[in-house]
Amino acid sequence: MKRMVTIATSLVLATTLSSPLYAGEDGAGCGPGKIVMQGKSGKDANTTAALVNLVVSWVIPPVIPFAMTTGTLGCDVTQQVSNEHEKETFFAKNEDNLTIEMARGEGEHLQSFASVMGIENQDQEVFFSHLQDNYENIVTSDNMLASIDVSMTEHPALVKYVQ
């Protein structure tokens, strides 16, 4: 039993602590790490920024989603993410929280998801309501993200956000 706990703990730590390794030369995104490492570049600076973001997300979990949705801590809410991979990655990492918040029609993860999707501020409430109204169809589908896109094509205010 003790060995299983050690293995499980090691796997959780390895998975969690490996995220800064992906910071690379392109940066670690936004957040407190970006502010701390402002003016520095390269893999070391970006890895340090990612580690700072990771520690802050453990200590004060709402900081990163709040920064992403409000444009603080170096996050640019006006820039639309057009990379399908980033949308898929965000959804995969936050699927459990997003599922809960879609049922409620509100939440920080849902706001961050709207930002990643490129949903403009004036359309976010419509987006949240739409996800809540279509919750059953979305969560029972084989591919929730594809189901969200399909449902958005049927909504006149949201169709413009589907690529």
C-alpha positions as CSV (number, residue, x, y, z in Angstrom):
1,M,0.0,0.0,0.0
2,K,2.8,2.4,0.9
3,R,4.5,1.7,-2.4
4,M,1.3,2.5,-4.3
5,V,1.0,5.8,-2.5
6,T,4.6,6.6,-3.4
7,I,4.1,5.7,-7.1
8,A,0.8,7.7,-7.3
9,T,2.5,10.7,-5.6
10,S,5.4,10.5,-8.0
11,L,3.2,10.4,-11.0
12,V,1.2,13.4,-9.9
13,L,4.3,15.4,-9.2
14,A,6.0,14.4,-12.5
15,T,2.9,15.3,-14.5
16,T,2.4,18.6,-12.7
17,L,6.0,19.7,-12.6
18,S,6.7,18.8,-16.2
19,S,4.4,21.7,-17.5
20,P,7.2,24.3,-17.2
21,L,9.4,22.2,-19.5
22,Y,7.0,23.1,-22.4
23,A,7.6,26.8,-21.9
24,G,10.4,26.8,-24.5
25,E,11.5,29.8,-26.5
26,D,7.9,30.9,-27.2
27,G,7.2,32.0,-23.7
28,A,5.1,30.7,-20.8
29,G,2.0,32.7,-21.6
30,C,0.8,35.3,-19.2
31,G,0.4,35.6,-15.5
32,P,2.5,36.5,-12.5
33,G,5.5,34.6,-14.0
34,K,5.5,36.9,-17.1
35,I,5.5,40.0,-14.8
36,V,8.4,38.6,-12.7
37,M,10.5,37.7,-15.7
38,Q,9.6,40.8,-17.7
39,G,12.5,41.9,-19.9
40,K,14.2,38.5,-19.9
41,S,14.0,36.0,-22.7
42,G,15.0,32.5,-23.6
43,K,14.2,29.0,-22.3
44,D,15.5,29.6,-18.8
45,A,13.4,32.8,-18.3
46,N,10.3,31.2,-19.8
47,T,10.7,28.1,-17.6
48,T,11.1,30.2,-14.5
49,A,8.0,32.2,-15.5
50,A,6.0,28.9,-16.0
51,L,7.2,27.7,-12.6
52,V,6.1,31.0,-10.9
53,N,2.7,30.6,-12.6
54,L,2.5,27.0,-11.4
55,V,3.3,27.9,-7.8
56,V,0.8,30.8,-7.8
57,S,-1.9,28.6,-9.3
58,W,-1.3,26.1,-6.4
59,V,-1.3,28.8,-3.7
60,I,-4.1,31.1,-5.1
61,P,-6.0,29.0,-7.8
62,P,-8.2,31.8,-9.2
63,V,-5.3,34.1,-10.1
64,I,-4.5,32.7,-13.5
65,P,-8.1,32.5,-14.8
66,F,-8.8,35.9,-13.4
67,A,-5.8,37.4,-15.1
68,M,-6.7,35.7,-18.4
69,T,-10.3,37.1,-18.4
70,T,-9.5,40.6,-17.1
71,G,-6.4,41.4,-19.1
72,T,-4.2,41.8,-16.0
73,L,-0.7,40.3,-15.4
74,G,0.3,40.5,-19.0
75,C,-2.7,38.7,-20.5
76,D,-4.1,40.3,-23.7
77,V,-7.9,39.7,-23.9
78,T,-8.2,41.5,-27.2
79,Q,-6.0,39.0,-29.0
80,Q,-8.0,36.1,-30.5
81,V,-6.5,32.7,-30.3
82,S,-6.9,31.1,-33.7
83,N,-4.8,28.0,-33.0
84,E,-7.1,25.0,-32.8
85,H,-4.5,23.2,-30.8
86,E,-4.6,25.7,-28.0
87,K,-8.4,25.5,-27.7
88,E,-8.2,21.7,-27.6
89,T,-5.4,21.8,-25.0
90,F,-7.2,24.3,-22.8
91,F,-10.5,22.2,-23.0
92,A,-8.7,19.0,-22.2
93,K,-6.9,20.4,-19.2
94,N,-10.1,22.0,-17.8
95,E,-12.8,19.6,-19.0
96,D,-14.1,18.7,-15.5
97,N,-14.4,22.3,-14.3
98,L,-15.8,23.4,-17.6
99,T,-18.5,20.7,-17.5
100,I,-19.6,21.8,-14.0
101,E,-19.6,25.5,-15.0
102,M,-21.5,24.8,-18.3
103,A,-24.3,23.3,-16.2
104,R,-24.3,26.5,-14.0
105,G,-23.9,28.9,-17.0
106,E,-21.1,30.7,-15.3
107,G,-17.6,30.4,-13.8
108,E,-14.0,31.4,-14.1
109,H,-13.0,28.4,-16.2
110,L,-15.9,29.1,-18.5
111,Q,-14.8,32.8,-18.8
112,S,-11.3,31.7,-19.6
113,F,-12.6,29.2,-22.2
114,A,-14.6,32.0,-23.8
115,S,-11.5,34.0,-24.0
116,V,-9.5,31.1,-25.6
117,M,-12.4,30.7,-28.1
118,G,-12.2,34.4,-29.0
119,I,-15.7,35.2,-27.8
120,E,-16.0,38.9,-27.5
121,N,-17.1,40.4,-24.2
122,Q,-20.5,41.5,-25.5
123,D,-21.3,37.9,-26.6
124,Q,-20.0,36.0,-23.5
125,E,-23.3,35.9,-21.7
126,V,-25.0,34.6,-24.8
127,F,-22.2,32.0,-25.1
128,F,-22.6,30.9,-21.4
129,S,-26.4,30.7,-21.8
130,H,-26.1,28.7,-25.0
131,L,-23.7,26.2,-23.4
132,Q,-26.1,25.8,-20.4
133,D,-29.1,25.4,-22.7
134,N,-27.3,22.7,-24.8
135,Y,-25.6,21.1,-21.8
136,E,-27.2,17.7,-22.2
137,N,-26.3,17.3,-25.9
138,I,-22.8,18.6,-25.3
139,V,-21.8,16.4,-22.4
140,T,-23.3,13.2,-23.8
141,S,-21.5,13.6,-27.1
142,D,-18.4,11.6,-28.0
143,N,-16.5,14.8,-28.6
144,M,-17.6,17.7,-26.4
145,L,-15.5,20.3,-28.1
146,A,-16.8,19.4,-31.6
147,S,-20.3,19.4,-30.2
148,I,-19.9,22.9,-28.8
149,D,-18.7,24.1,-32.3
150,V,-21.6,22.4,-34.0
151,S,-24.1,23.9,-31.6
152,M,-22.5,27.4,-32.1
153,T,-23.0,27.1,-35.9
154,E,-26.8,27.0,-35.2
155,H,-26.8,30.2,-33.1
156,P,-26.9,33.5,-35.1
157,A,-24.7,35.4,-32.6
158,L,-22.1,32.7,-32.1
159,V,-21.6,31.3,-35.6
160,K,-19.0,33.9,-36.3
161,Y,-16.7,32.3,-33.7
162,V,-16.6,28.9,-35.3
163,Q,-13.8,28.4,-37.7
